[in-house]
Amino acid sequence: MNGTQLLAVGAGLVVAALLIGVVGLLKKRLRLIQQLSFPLAIAAIAAGLKVVTLIQPGTFGRLEENLNYVFLFAAAVFAIRLVAIYYFDVHLYHSRGVRLPPLLPPVFVAVAYLITGFIILKAAGVQPTAIVATSAITSLVLGLALQPILGNFFSGLVISLERPYRINDWIKVGDTEARVVDITWRTTHLRTRDNDNLIYPNAEIANHEIINFYYPHPLHLERVEVGVHYRTPPYRAKAALLAAARRVEGVLEKPSPEIFILEFGDSSITYEVRAWIEDIANRPRIESDIRTEIWEEFHRRGITIPFPIRTLEIEPRVGTLAIKRAKEGPGEGIPEARLYVAAGPDHGRTLHLGEEPVVIGRSSSCNMQLEVPQASKAHCRIEWRGDGFYVIDLGSQFGTIVNGRKVKEHRLNDLDGIDIGEDAIRFESHGR
């Protein structure tokens, strides 16, 4: 190769490099140029070859004959890319709202490029079948070497067609929970709660069991367990847990939270709070907030979360307890007792009982004032008589109902229910 030929090749390389550099600068500013970078790069290389043939005409005979086919291929690729941009991005996505899996458009475009290349090769007098036949051994070697890459490619294609997960879906792969941020022809990119980028080869992720928390909808049922002391009645514990769960930001009102008793453990009754949340990505914060609200609500209501211990309690004999109370005299040894409105318009009201009688009714002078219209001004009285607390009806219009039965006078036992209109009052006594 003489000096003039070297000059021609150098000039062609400079022109091609300059054009490719201009494309590289423009694609950083214009998204359209970025999408057309491949056909523009082919055109830049063809322009460089054209410069070589213009400086030294007739020197590179075969190159000059086929250069027009290179320009034709560049133009065809450019047209295919423009059609793909219009159809996939403008027509389907923006006009009709159809969003295809991210891997399908590049695959369709690549197949179109391949078909166009075969057609232009045949037009140039090159038989593509001959190329394939002469490179059979090379294809076998490359196929074995590229087997993992091809496996990832076809796995990615299957993922794009079946769509077990999509961009922004929150999924669980093995023991890992993360958000899908990208799906390429070879890998799937996940973003964890710690903001770490986790990259899975498509062939590997296709062999895992995948849980998609966003399909068919993003609602997720969250469960929080808590132990409550045996001396707390279930209706009190459930009311406190519901009140705590409903105050947490991120817990949905519909479906509303529910409370279940899971088991009677050695030192506590285990309750489960089931609350619906919109985004599982916020689960750690919502779990923490639910537990915080439970602790504060229990503290306000005097409900104990017991330690996992065993306590030995020796019950005194009935005769011993009677002798002790007799020695203590009147007014002494009265068991701890209270009235608690478990349901109804006056829900949550509490009245502690002692030696002095208390009156329940609508009047402001009553010890426990109720708002239900079925309550009389002075509805009933609770008094201590030495052997227990008694409820006495005070001639109320609708009567006093204890455990579903209308009574005039009744000795109360622990957890007896007193119904006054819509108010369900419970008698709670922790002494024996």
C-alpha positions in Angstrom: 0.0 0.0 0.0 1.6 3.3 -1.2 1.5 6.7 0.5 -1.6 7.9 -1.3 -3.6 4.8 -0.4 -2.5 5.3 3.3 -3.6 8.9 3.1 -7.0 7.8 1.7 -7.5 5.2 4.4 -6.5 7.7 7.1 -8.8 10.4 5.8 -11.7 7.8 5.7 -11.0 6.8 9.3 -10.9 10.5 10.4 -14.3 11.2 8.7 -15.9 8.1 10.2 -14.5 8.9 13.7 -15.7 12.5 13.4 -19.2 11.5 12.3 -19.5 8.9 15.1 -18.3 11.4 17.6 -21.0 13.9 16.5 -23.6 11.2 16.9 -22.3 10.4 20.3 -22.6 14.0 21.4 -26.0 14.5 20.0 -27.5 11.3 21.5 -26.7 12.6 25.0 -29.0 15.6 24.3 -31.7 14.1 21.9 -33.5 10.9 22.7 -34.4 10.4 19.0 -30.7 10.5 18.0 -30.0 8.0 20.8 -32.6 5.6 19.3 -31.2 6.1 15.8 -27.5 5.7 16.9 -27.1 2.3 15.2 -28.1 3.2 11.7 -26.3 6.5 12.0 -23.1 4.7 13.0 -23.4 2.5 9.9 -23.9 5.6 7.8 -20.8 7.2 9.3 -18.7 4.1 8.5 -20.1 4.1 4.9 -19.2 7.8 4.6 -15.7 7.1 5.7 -15.4 4.3 3.0 -16.8 6.7 0.4 -14.1 9.2 1.2 -11.5 6.5 0.7 -12.9 5.7 -2.8 -13.1 9.4 -3.7 -9.5 10.0 -2.9 -8.3 6.9 -4.7 -10.9 6.1 -7.3 -10.5 2.7 -9.0 -8.0 1.4 -6.4 -10.5 -0.5 -4.2 -12.6 -2.0 -7.0 -14.6 -4.5 -4.9 -15.2 -1.9 -2.2 -16.5 0.7 -4.7 -18.9 -1.8 -6.2 -20.5 -2.8 -2.9 -20.4 0.6 -1.2 -23.8 1.4 -2.5 -25.2 -1.7 -0.8 -23.7 -0.5 2.5 -25.5 2.9 2.0 -28.7 1.0 1.1 -28.4 -1.2 4.3 -27.9 2.0 6.4 -30.9 3.6 4.8 -33.1 0.5 5.3 -32.0 0.2 9.0 -32.7 3.9 9.5 -36.2 3.4 8.0 -36.9 0.3 10.1 -35.9 2.1 13.3 -38.1 5.1 12.5 -41.1 2.8 11.9 -40.4 0.9 15.2 -40.2 4.2 17.1 -43.5 5.4 15.6 -45.3 2.1 16.1 -44.1 1.0 19.5 -43.6 4.4 21.2 -46.1 6.7 19.6 -48.9 4.5 18.2 -49.2 1.7 20.8 -48.0 3.5 24.0 -49.0 7.1 23.7 -52.1 6.8 21.4 -53.6 3.5 22.6 -52.0 3.1 26.0 -50.5 -0.3 25.2 -47.1 -1.0 26.8 -45.3 -4.0 25.5 -42.7 -5.9 27.5 -39.4 -4.1 27.2 -37.6 -7.0 25.5 -40.0 -7.5 22.6 -39.5 -4.3 20.5 -35.7 -4.8 20.4 -36.2 -8.4 19.3 -38.6 -7.5 16.5 -36.2 -4.8 15.3 -33.2 -7.1 15.4 -35.1 -9.7 13.3 -36.0 -7.0 10.8 -32.4 -6.0 10.6 -31.3 -9.6 10.0 -33.9 -10.1 7.2 -32.9 -6.8 5.6 -29.2 -7.8 5.7 -29.9 -11.2 4.0 -31.9 -9.5 1.3 -29.2 -6.9 0.5 -26.5 -9.6 0.6 -28.5 -11.6 -2.0 -28.9 -8.4 -4.1 -25.1 -7.9 -3.9 -24.5 -11.4 -5.3 -23.6 -13.1 -2.0 -25.6 -16.2 -1.2 -26.4 -16.1 2.6 -27.0 -19.9 2.5 -23.4 -20.4 1.3 -22.1 -18.3 4.3 -24.2 -20.3 6.7 -23.0 -23.7 5.2 -19.3 -22.7 5.2 -19.5 -21.6 8.9 -21.3 -24.7 10.3 -18.3 -25.7 12.4 -17.8 -22.2 13.6 -21.5 -21.9 14.5 -21.3 -25.1 16.5 -18.3 -23.8 18.5 -19.9 -20.4 19.0 -23.2 -22.0 20.1 -21.4 -24.1 22.8 -19.5 -21.0 24.0 -22.5 -18.8 24.0 -24.9 -21.3 25.5 -25.3 -19.4 28.9 -25.9 -16.1 27.0 -28.4 -17.7 24.7 -30.1 -19.4 27.7 -30.4 -16.0 29.3 -31.7 -14.4 26.1 -34.5 -17.0 25.5 -35.4 -16.9 29.2 -35.7 -13.1 29.0 -37.9 -13.6 25.9 -40.2 -16.0 27.7 -40.3 -13.6 30.7 -41.3 -10.8 28.3 -44.1 -12.9 26.7 -45.5 -14.4 29.9 -45.0 -11.3 32.0 -44.8 -12.9 35.5 -43.5 -9.5 36.7 -43.2 -6.0 35.2 -41.2 -2.9 35.7 -42.0 -1.4 39.3 -43.5 -4.7 40.5 -42.4 -5.8 44.0 -41.4 -9.5 43.9 -39.8 -12.1 46.0 -37.1 -14.4 44.5 -35.9 -17.0 47.0 -35.4 -15.1 50.2 -35.0 -11.7 48.5 -37.7 -9.1 48.2 -37.1 -6.2 45.8 -38.6 -3.9 43.2 -38.1 -4.7 39.5 -36.3 -1.7 37.9 -35.2 -3.1 34.5 -35.5 -6.2 32.3 -32.8 -6.6 29.6 -32.2 -9.3 27.1 -29.8 -11.0 29.6 -30.6 -9.9 33.1 -33.3 -8.6 35.5 -32.4 -5.7 37.7 -33.9 -5.5 41.2 -33.7 -2.7 43.8 -33.9 -3.8 47.4 -35.2 -1.8 50.4 -31.5 -0.9 51.2 -31.3 0.7 47.7 -28.9 -1.9 46.5 -29.0 -3.1 42.9 -29.4 -6.8 42.6 -28.8 -8.4 39.1 -30.2 -11.8 38.3 -29.5 -13.6 35.0 -32.8 -14.3 33.3 -32.1 -18.1 33.1 -31.5 -18.2 36.9 -34.5 -16.1 37.9 -36.7 -18.2 35.6 -35.8 -21.3 37.6 -36.8 -19.7 40.9 -40.2 -19.6 42.5 -41.4 -16.0 42.2 -44.0 -14.2 44.3 -45.4 -11.1 42.7 -46.9 -8.9 45.4 -48.3 -6.5 42.8 -50.3 -9.0 40.8 -53.3 -9.2 40.4 -53.4 -6.1 42.7 -50.9 -4.4 45.1 -53.0 -4.9 48.2 -51.1 -7.0 50.8 -52.3 -8.5 54.1 -49.9 -7.8 56.9 -49.8 -9.8 60.1 -48.5 -8.7 63.5 -48.6 -11.0 66.5 -48.7 -9.8 70.2 -49.1 -11.6 73.5 -51.6 -10.4 76.1 -52.0 -11.4 79.8 -54.7 -13.9 80.6 -56.4 -11.6 83.0 -57.4 -9.3 80.1 -60.7 -10.3 78.5 -60.5 -10.9 74.8 -63.1 -8.2 74.0 -60.8 -5.6 75.7 -57.7 -6.8 74.0 -59.4 -6.9 70.5 -60.8 -3.4 71.0 -57.4 -2.0 71.9 -55.6 -3.8 69.0 -58.2 -2.5 66.5 -57.9 1.1 67.8 -54.1 0.9 67.5 -54.1 -0.6 64.0 -56.6 2.0 62.6 -54.4 4.9 63.7 -51.4 3.8 61.6 -50.8 5.6 58.4 -50.7 3.2 55.5 -53.3 0.8 57.0 -56.4 0.7 54.8 -59.9 1.3 56.2 -61.4 -1.0 53.6 -60.8 -3.9 53.9 -60.8 -3.1 57.6 -58.2 -4.6 60.1 -59.2 -7.8 61.9 -58.1 -9.4 65.1 -57.7 -13.1 65.6 -56.8 -15.3 68.6 -54.0 -17.7 67.5 -53.3 -19.7 70.6 -53.3 -20.0 74.4 -49.6 -20.0 75.2 -47.8 -20.7 78.5 -47.7 -17.1 79.7 -50.1 -15.2 77.4 -52.9 -15.3 74.8 -51.4 -14.7 71.3 -53.4 -12.3 69.2 -52.8 -11.6 65.5 -53.5 -8.2 63.9 -54.4 -8.5 60.2 -54.2 -5.2 58.4 -54.3 -4.5 54.6 -51.7 -2.2 53.2 -51.3 -0.7 49.7 -47.6 -1.1 49.1 -45.5 -3.9 50.5 -42.4 -1.8 50.1 -43.6 0.1 53.2 -44.1 -3.0 55.3 -41.2 -2.5 57.7 -42.3 1.0 58.6 -46.0 0.0 59.0 -45.1 -3.1 61.1 -43.0 -0.8 63.4 -45.8 1.8 63.6 -48.4 -0.9 64.5 -46.3 -2.2 67.3 -45.7 1.3 68.6 -49.4 2.1 68.6 -50.2 -1.2 70.3 -47.7 -0.5 73.1 -49.1 3.0 73.7 -52.8 1.9 73.5 -52.1 -1.0 76.0 -50.3 1.4 78.3 -53.3 3.8 78.3 -55.8 1.0 78.9 -53.7 -0.8 81.6 -53.3 -4.0 79.4 -50.1 -6.0 80.1 -47.9 -7.7 77.6 -46.5 -10.5 79.9 -42.9 -11.7 80.0 -42.4 -15.4 78.9 -42.3 -16.6 82.5 -44.2 -19.1 84.7 -45.6 -17.8 88.0 -46.8 -20.1 90.8 -49.9 -18.8 92.5 -51.4 -20.6 95.5 -55.1 -20.0 95.8 -56.3 -19.6 99.4 -59.0 -21.9 100.7 -62.5 -20.5 100.8 -62.6 -20.8 104.6 -59.3 -19.1 104.9 -60.5 -16.2 102.7 -63.7 -15.8 104.7 -61.7 -15.7 108.0 -59.3 -13.1 106.5 -62.2 -10.9 105.4 -63.9 -11.2 108.8 -60.7 -10.1 110.5 -60.3 -7.2 108.1 -63.8 -5.9 109.1 -66.4 -4.1 107.0 -65.1 -2.3 103.9 -61.9 -4.3 103.8 -61.0 -7.1 101.4 -63.3 -5.9 98.7 -62.0 -7.5 95.4 -60.8 -5.2 92.6 -63.8 -4.7 90.3 -65.0 -2.4 87.6 -67.6 -1.8 84.9 -66.4 -1.5 81.3 -68.6 -0.6 78.3 -67.4 -3.1 75.7 -69.7 -2.0 72.9 -72.2 0.6 72.0 -72.3 4.5 71.9 -70.5 4.7 75.3 -67.8 2.2 74.3 -64.6 2.5 76.3 -66.1 4.0 79.5 -64.8 2.5 82.7 -66.1 2.8 86.3 -64.1 1.3 89.3 -66.3 -0.2 92.0 -65.7 -0.1 95.8 -67.7 -0.1 99.0 -69.9 2.8 98.0 -72.8 2.0 95.7 -72.8 3.5 92.2 -75.7 4.4 90.0 -75.9 4.0 86.2 -78.2 6.1 84.0 -78.7 9.1 81.8 -78.7 11.7 84.5 -75.6 13.8 85.0 -75.7 12.9 88.7 -75.1 9.2 88.0 -71.6 7.7 88.6 -71.7 6.3 85.0 -73.6 8.5 82.7 -74.8 6.8 79.5 -76.0 8.4 76.2 -78.2 5.6 74.9 -81.9 6.7 74.8 -83.0 3.3 76.3 -81.3 4.2 79.6 -83.5 5.7 82.3 -82.3 8.7 84.3 -81.4 6.3 87.2 -81.4 2.9 85.5 -79.7 0.6 88.0 -77.4 0.5 91.0 -74.3 -1.6 91.8 -73.5 -2.2 95.5 -71.2 -4.4 97.6 -72.9 -6.7 100.2 -70.1 -8.5 101.7 -70.4 -11.7 99.6 -70.2 -9.9 96.3 -71.4 -7.1 94.0 -75.1 -6.9 93.2 -76.9 -5.1 90.4 -80.4 -3.8 91.4 -82.8 -2.4 88.8 -84.2 1.0 89.8 -87.6 0.7 88.0 -86.2 1.4 84.6 -88.6 1.6 81.6 -86.8 -1.0 79.5 -85.4 -3.1 82.4 -81.9 -4.3 83.3 -80.7 -7.3 81.3 -77.9 -9.5 82.7 -76.5 -12.3 80.5 -79.6 -12.0 78.2 -82.1 -12.2 81.0 -84.2 -9.3 82.6 -83.5 -9.1 86.3 -84.6 -7.1 89.3 -81.6 -8.0 91.4 -78.6 -10.2 90.5 -75.3 -11.2 92.1 -72.6 -10.4 89.6 -69.9 -12.8 88.6 -66.7 -12.1 86.7 -67.4 -11.1 83.1 -71.2 -10.9 83.5 -72.8 -8.8 80.8 -75.2 -6.0 81.6 -77.1 -4.8 78.6 -78.7 -1.3 78.6 -80.0 -0.4 75.2 -77.1 -0.6 72.7 -74.5 -0.5 75.5 -72.9 -3.8 76.4 -71.4 -3.4 79.9 -69.1 -6.0 81.3 -68.5 -6.6 85.0 -64.8 -7.4 85.6 -63.6 -8.7 88.9 -60.0 -9.8 89.5 -60.4 -10.7 93.1 -61.9 -13.9 94.4 
